[in-house]
Amino acid sequence: MSVSCSECLSDLLCGEDSSEIVSGESPGSSSCDLESPGTVIEESIAGFIQDERKFLPGVDYLSRFQSRSLDVSAREESVAWILKVQVYYGFQPLTAYLAVNYLDRFLYSRNLPQANGWPRQLLSVACLSLAAKMEEPLVPSLLDLQVEGARYVFEPRTILRMELLVLNVLDWRLRSVTPFSFLCFFACKLDSSGAYIGFLISRATEIILSNIQEASFLEYWPSSIAAAAMLCAANGIPNLSLVNPEHAESWCDGLSKDKIMGCYQLMQGLIVLENSGRKPKKIFLPQLRVSIRARIRSSDSSSSSSSSSYTNNNKRRKLNNCLWVDDDKGSF
């Protein structure tokens, strides 16, 4: 089933304007009609390119992994879990990407305490929950969200507190610019006939998600990642495989040929490794169910004494294969 560029690009326009702009000259056309909405679409994409840097971690984020001040394997494990839950619940690809974006921006701004990995798992759950609330029509409960090999299981109130912390660190800026903001536009630029739009977007989406664990891609902005993924997707179509990747810079003002080429070559290398079976497998640790218990606060002295006794006697204990950790060790 072919996808019309007019239908696809209308998503970039405001709801009250898109029907008026996209319809008109050739309603129901299956070809890529960029003449009618062209100016508005170009401005939207240029705006995305101008704003995308505002929704990324700092430029030295990748160097922190390279210098090992941040643990790249820990990030890979968190991203892998997010992707597994995305598949488990059938979330949109954008939901998973946003969750990883929130995680990266948080890690750049705040240091997590090293406590057997549970702070990182708590952050992953909170970021995925926020992303799901942004994009999904139906969102699982916070307990149900903790599936697919989650090493720890947290109480909902603990996750909600972590969500609030993430929101504050991100300054409540959750509507991020992602590679998915550019895919349809780039697909129409690459295939003006509209015959392969659906395949190009689907394949590029698959490529983006399959590489999101790789820290090397943190060097590139969403527009460059989207352009590179679209070029890689085009390699699977004989009619488009001869497109010169260097020409992608002309798709829109603000694109960087060097960044697109660097990202494209990195993707191509990983695709070759994956096809040859030499791409390293990710290692997942066994599940460990953990709950963070909230402190008991009371103005009554006897209740306070009882709470203190409870805390002292239960700093760390196992019940029915569940490790309980007091909330005073769960605050960042």
Buried (B, 14 or more C-beta within 10 A) or exposed (E): EBBBBBBBBBEBBEEEEBEEBBBEEBEEEBBBBBEBBEEBBBEBBBBBBEEBEEBBBEEEBBEBBEEEEBBBEBBBBBBBBBBBBBEEBEBBBBBBBBBBBBBBBBBBBEEBEEEEBBBBBBBBBBBBBBBBEBBBEEBBEBEEBBBBBBBBBBBEEBBBBBBEBBBEBBEEEBEBBBBBBBBBBBBBBBBEEBBBBBBBBBBBBBBBBBBBBBBBBBBBBBBBBBBBBBBBBBBEBEEBEEBEBEEBBEBBEBBBBEBBBBBBEBBBEBBEEEEEEEBEEEEEEEBBBBBBBBEEEEEEEEEEEEBEEEBEEEEEEEEEEEBBBBBEEBEE
